[in-house]
Amino acid sequence: MSFELAVTPRGPYSLALSARTASDATRTFRDGMLTQVLAVDGRVETARAWQSPGASVTIRADSAASAERLRWLLALDDDHSGFLVAVRNDPLLGRASRELRGLRPVRVPTVAHALLRAFCGQLIEAKRARRLEQTIVRALCAEGPERLHVSPTAQDLGALAPSQLRSLGLHARRGAALVRLCRSLDLERLHDQPTEAIVRRLGRERGLGPWSVGVVCLEGLGRYDHGLVGDLGLVKLLRAMRGREVEGWETAELLEPYGEWAGIASVYLLAGFGRGLLSFDAAEAA
């Protein structure tokens, strides 16, 4: 690796918290080091990142371009201090925001990859969804070091017949919708549009519900302002809070108080619920 970059994250940041569950077909996180394979100008490159005790994150990569790309994937410059201040005394989320304050969602290298993740994750358990995504990426995309693969592009997925995705395990209707979207939309240009416009545009597409749009916004575009409405983990959380069965749409009520931070609030709610850090009684009392 020929390029090294030392980055002091803006605001509280923990690579260990953020990347703990980030391993997929394109990257691994082991022993404090994240290894990411990227496609850069037609080349397969590798970038690695680790964090020193003093909070600086070091990125070592094959080129400056891949180092900067990993910098964005890790959200090192996207300070979420405003969110932490806003929820510091929140009856439900306050404790989780204090104990997990360095957590930020890790992004995927292409919007098409986020769209694939969204289609794989619709209405199935998270581990099964991640295995399905890995199967598809490994079958379609170039391999780099450590048996990692680059992320799929819209061109990669749009070139497929839906039957090819079906043979890899993706439901036929979802595969057809994924191929159609990759052929009809310039997905990477969504980076240039405001979140509201993206939500309206994607929301018109067959096969994309609020949760899928949330995955694209959060993991593909790095937006913190659109929540994961309908996430199965949030459904379980709301069920535990209300003591009854709930519908996916009801999770919008859970996220509504967080406004412009609804996306990152989704991440903290899910992480806090998994660690037993949410205060149900205090939230209900409020």
Residue pairs with C-beta under 8 A, 6 or more apart in sequence:
1 46
1 47
1 48
1 60
1 61
1 62
2 62
2 63
3 60
3 61
3 62
3 63
3 64
3 66
3 67
4 58
4 59
4 60
4 61
4 67
5 58
5 59
5 60
5 61
5 64
5 67
5 68
5 71
6 56
6 57
6 58
6 59
7 56
7 57
7 58
7 59
7 71
7 76
7 77
8 55
8 56
8 57
9 55
9 57
9 76
9 77
10 76
10 77
10 78
10 79
11 79
11 80
11 81
11 84
12 80
12 81
12 84
12 101
12 102
13 51
13 55
13 57
13 76
13 102
13 104
14 51
14 101
14 102
14 103
15 32
15 34
15 49
15 50
15 51
15 57
15 74
16 32
16 51
17 100
17 102
17 103
17 271
18 74
18 75
18 102
18 103
18 104
18 105
18 106
19 29
19 34
19 74
19 106
20 29
22 29
22 34
22 106
23 29
24 108
24 130
24 133
24 134
24 137
25 133
25 134
25 137
25 138
25 141
25 148
25 149
26 36
26 37
26 38
26 108
26 109
26 113
26 137
26 148
26 149
26 150
26 151
27 34
27 35
27 36
27 37
27 148
28 34
28 35
28 146
28 148
29 35
32 50
32 51
33 48
33 49
33 50
34 48
34 49
34 50
34 70
34 74
35 46
35 47
35 48
35 145
35 146
35 148
36 46
36 47
36 48
36 49
36 70
36 73
36 109
36 148
37 44
37 45
37 46
37 144
37 145
37 146
37 148
37 149
37 150
38 44
38 45
38 46
38 47
38 66
38 69
38 70
38 109
38 150
38 151
39 45
39 109
39 142
39 150
39 151
39 153
40 62
40 63
40 65
40 66
40 69
41 65
43 62
44 142
44 143
44 144
44 150
45 61
45 62
45 63
45 65
45 66
45 144
46 61
46 62
46 66
46 144
46 145
46 148
47 59
47 60
47 61
47 62
47 66
47 67
47 69
47 70
48 59
48 60
48 61
49 57
49 58
49 59
49 60
49 70
49 74
50 57
50 58
51 57
51 58
52 58
57 74
57 76
59 67
59 70
59 71
60 67
61 67
61 70
69 109
71 77
72 107
72 222
73 106
73 107
73 108
73 109
74 104
74 106
74 107
75 104
75 105
75 106
75 107
75 222
78 104
78 222
78 224
80 104
80 224
80 261
80 264
82 261
83 97
83 224
83 258
83 261
83 264
83 265
84 97
84 101
86 258
86 261
87 93
87 94
87 97
87 258
87 261
87 265
87 268
88 94
88 97
88 98
90 97
90 257
91 279
91 282
91 283
91 285
91 286
92 269
92 278
92 279
92 280
92 282
92 283
92 286
93 258
93 265
93 268
93 269
93 272
93 278
94 279
95 272
95 277
95 278
95 279
96 268
96 269
96 271
96 272
96 275
96 277
96 278
97 268
97 272
99 275
99 277
100 268
100 271
100 272
100 275
100 277
103 267
103 268
103 271
104 264
104 267
105 218
105 219
105 263
105 264
105 267
106 219
107 114
107 218
107 219
107 220
107 222
108 114
108 117
108 151
108 219
108 220
109 150
109 151
110 151
110 152
110 153
110 154
110 187
110 188
110 220
111 154
111 187
111 188
111 190
111 191
111 216
111 220
111 221
112 151
112 152
112 153
112 154
112 156
112 157
112 182
112 187
113 137
113 151
113 152
113 220
114 215
114 216
114 219
114 220
114 221
115 157
115 178
115 181
115 182
115 187
115 212
115 216
115 220
116 133
116 136
116 137
116 152
116 157
116 178
117 129
117 133
117 215
117 219
118 208
118 211
118 212
118 213
118 215
118 216
119 170
119 174
119 175
119 177
119 178
119 207
119 212
120 129
120 130
120 132
120 133
120 136
120 170
120 174
121 129
121 133
121 211
121 212
121 215
122 174
122 209
122 211
122 212
123 232
124 132
125 232
126 232
126 233
132 168
132 169
132 170
135 168
135 169
136 152
136 165
136 168
136 169
136 170
137 149
137 151
137 152
138 149
139 168
140 152
140 156
140 157
140 160
141 149
141 150
141 151
141 152
141 156
142 149
142 150
143 149
144 150
154 182
154 183
154 185
154 186
154 187
154 188
155 182
157 178
157 179
157 182
158 179
158 182
158 183
160 175
160 179
161 179
162 172
162 175
162 176
162 178
162 179
163 172
163 175
164 175
165 174
165 175
165 178
165 179
166 172
166 175
170 178
173 207
174 207
176 207
177 205
177 206
177 207
177 208
178 207
181 187
181 205
181 208
185 201
187 220
190 198
190 201
190 216
190 220
190 221
191 221
193 201
195 217
195 221
195 223
195 225
195 226
198 213
198 216
198 217
198 221
198 223
199 213
199 217
199 226
202 208
202 212
202 213
202 216
203 210
203 213
209 230
210 229
210 230
210 248
210 249
210 252
211 228
211 229
211 230
211 231
211 248
213 226
214 226
214 227
214 228
214 229
214 230
214 231
214 263
214 266
215 228
217 223
217 225
217 226
217 263
218 224
218 226
218 228
218 263
218 264
218 266
218 267
223 263
224 260
224 261
224 262
224 263
224 264
225 259
225 260
225 261
225 262
225 263
226 262
226 263
227 251
227 252
227 255
227 258
227 262
227 263
227 265
227 266
228 234
228 251
228 255
228 263
228 266
228 270
229 248
229 249
229 251
229 252
229 255
230 248
230 249
230 251
231 248
231 251
231 266
231 270
233 270
233 273
233 274
234 251
234 254
234 255
234 266
234 269
234 270
235 246
235 247
235 248
235 250
235 251
236 273
237 254
237 269
237 270
237 273
237 278
238 246
238 250
238 251
238 254
239 245
239 246
240 273
240 280
241 254
241 280
241 283
241 284
254 269
255 262
255 265
255 266
255 269
256 262
258 265
269 278
271 277
272 278
